[in-house]
Amino acid sequence: MLIDGTRAQFIDPDIVDAIDDFLLSAKARNITVELRRSATSLNIHFKQEAAA
């Protein structure tokens, strides 16, 4: 499953919680999840940190 938040400007805190819960349970359910982030994302939850 791919969760692409690179263009999201706002994500309700309840949705962030649901995504976090899903990420925690996905492995036990044999679900591979990719969380796509971007350095240019306007949303802090999907903002990719600069490489050091």
C-alpha positions in Angstrom: 0.0 0.0 0.0 1.2 3.5 -0.8 0.3 6.5 1.3 1.3 9.5 -0.7 1.0 12.8 1.3 3.4 14.8 -0.8 0.7 17.2 -2.0 -1.4 17.3 1.2 -1.6 20.8 2.7 -3.7 19.8 5.7 -4.4 16.4 7.3 -6.8 16.3 10.2 -5.2 15.0 13.4 -7.7 12.1 13.5 -6.5 11.0 10.1 -2.9 11.2 11.2 -3.7 9.0 14.2 -5.5 6.5 11.9 -2.4 6.4 9.6 -0.1 5.8 12.5 -2.3 3.0 13.9 -2.4 1.4 10.4 1.4 1.6 10.1 1.8 -0.2 13.4 -0.7 -3.0 12.6 0.2 -3.4 8.9 3.3 -5.6 9.5 1.4 -8.0 11.7 -1.2 -8.3 8.9 1.5 -8.9 6.3 0.8 -5.5 4.5 3.8 -3.6 3.1 3.3 0.1 3.4 5.3 2.9 1.7 4.8 6.4 3.2 5.8 8.8 0.5 7.3 12.1 1.8 8.7 15.1 0.0 11.0 17.9 0.9 8.5 20.3 -0.7 5.4 19.0 1.1 3.4 21.7 2.9 2.3 19.2 5.6 4.6 18.5 8.5 3.6 14.9 8.7 4.8 14.3 5.1 7.7 16.7 5.0 10.9 14.8 4.3 13.9 15.9 6.3 16.9 17.0 4.4 19.7 14.5 4.2 22.6 15.2 6.4 
